[in-house]
């Protein structure tokens, strides 16, 4: 989140993620070089500024046969 701070003066205070299983749509499968319906891990993240405003929303789709998701909480 260095870019947010340097370019926009926004400090990220926290982020919230939601994970769930999803089947790849045709468009997603084509983009990821997978078969349609392949199980994916869908990660939806919302990041919040110090004042509580949501400033980032992103969705990641992961093929867990090729990679895994690691969350290191401290």
Wavefront OBJ file of the C-alpha trace (Angstrom):
o trace
v 0.000 0.000 0.000
v 3.021 2.239 -0.410
v 1.574 3.549 -3.710
v -1.604 4.743 -1.984
v 0.445 6.656 0.584
v 2.963 8.189 -1.828
v 0.705 8.966 -4.793
v -2.595 9.743 -3.054
v -1.764 10.520 0.587
v -3.952 7.633 1.790
v -2.851 5.389 4.626
v -4.470 1.971 4.702
v -5.571 1.149 8.242
v -7.102 -2.270 7.685
v -8.431 -4.684 5.107
v -11.177 -7.258 5.130
v -11.133 -10.381 2.962
v -13.856 -12.858 2.077
v -12.884 -16.237 0.609
v -15.110 -18.769 -1.092
v -15.014 -21.519 -3.663
v -16.232 -20.641 -7.156
v -16.420 -22.382 -10.509
v -14.559 -20.679 -13.353
v -16.819 -19.038 -15.901
v -15.939 -19.425 -19.580
v -14.287 -15.988 -19.685
v -12.295 -16.627 -16.494
v -11.262 -20.088 -17.684
v -10.095 -18.693 -21.034
v -8.092 -15.971 -19.298
v -6.504 -18.403 -16.817
v -5.976 -21.186 -19.388
v -8.287 -23.574 -17.513
v -11.402 -25.568 -18.295
v -14.739 -23.909 -17.676
v -16.057 -25.007 -14.276
v -12.591 -25.518 -12.761
v -12.759 -24.888 -8.992
v -11.202 -21.562 -8.018
v -10.619 -19.752 -4.759
v -12.304 -16.333 -4.985
v -10.754 -13.714 -2.696
v -12.608 -10.434 -2.329
v -10.755 -7.695 -0.445
v -11.873 -4.275 0.739
v -9.209 -1.990 2.206
v -10.054 0.978 4.408
v -8.296 4.285 5.071
v -7.601 5.619 8.563
v -10.927 7.483 8.542
v -12.840 4.300 7.709
v -13.485 5.053 4.020
v -13.247 2.047 1.701
v -10.470 2.869 -0.775
v -9.762 -0.425 -2.500
v -11.945 -3.278 -3.697
v -10.460 -6.197 -5.570
v -11.339 -9.718 -6.538
v -8.651 -12.358 -7.063
v -9.303 -15.763 -8.576
v -6.781 -18.466 -7.673
v -6.322 -21.896 -9.209
v -5.407 -23.829 -6.069
v -4.018 -26.718 -8.134
v -1.159 -24.376 -9.133
v -0.841 -22.161 -6.056
v -2.136 -21.744 -2.527
v -3.350 -18.833 -0.444
v -1.384 -17.890 2.663
v -2.629 -15.473 5.290
v -0.057 -14.625 7.950
v -1.855 -12.795 10.770
v 0.083 -11.065 13.510
l 1 2 3 4 5 6 7 8 9 10 11 12 13 14 15 16 17 18 19 20 21 22 23 24 25 26 27 28 29 30 31 32 33 34 35 36 37 38 39 40 41 42 43 44 45 46 47 48 49 50 51 52 53 54 55 56 57 58 59 60 61 62 63 64 65 66 67 68 69 70 71 72 73 74
